[in-house]
Amino acid sequence: MTEKATTTKAESTSALASDQGKTTIADQVVAKIAGIAARDVDGVHALGGGVSRTVGAIKERIPGSRTNYGQGVSVEVGERQAAVDLDIIADYGIAIADLAAGVRRNVVGSVERMTGLEVTEVNIVVHDVHLEGESGDDEDEARVE
């Protein structure tokens, strides 16, 4: 009987569970929030490693397709906690340690504020440093006139 009382008390401490019901947040929701929050930090050129960015670029060229804000983001979501893994491309000249700290701060703040989940960790892998004028920079410009 004491186990049940302990479980009920632990569940009631979560913002996502109450006497009226329970809220479950899908992994893709947390991934999307984290992806948008990471992109908002100055110095993040793009999210995703080489293959995922290539596939994402191809998908975005399909008429009617939407931007995949979860690209380069993987998450693990529990009942009260979430862990986030990010693959990023940093802009050249930005201090990577400061960039990572800013990304962590923004992702943790956004995910916790919007979902009520506690973010236990944000792991960041910097796959590349983007140089201005590098290929793929002029994607918005027309190739022919």
Summary of the structure (lengths in Angstrom):
residues: 145
radius of gyration: 18.9
end to end distance: 76.2
largest distance: 76.2
contacts: 375
relative contact order: 0.18
helix: 38%
strand: 26%
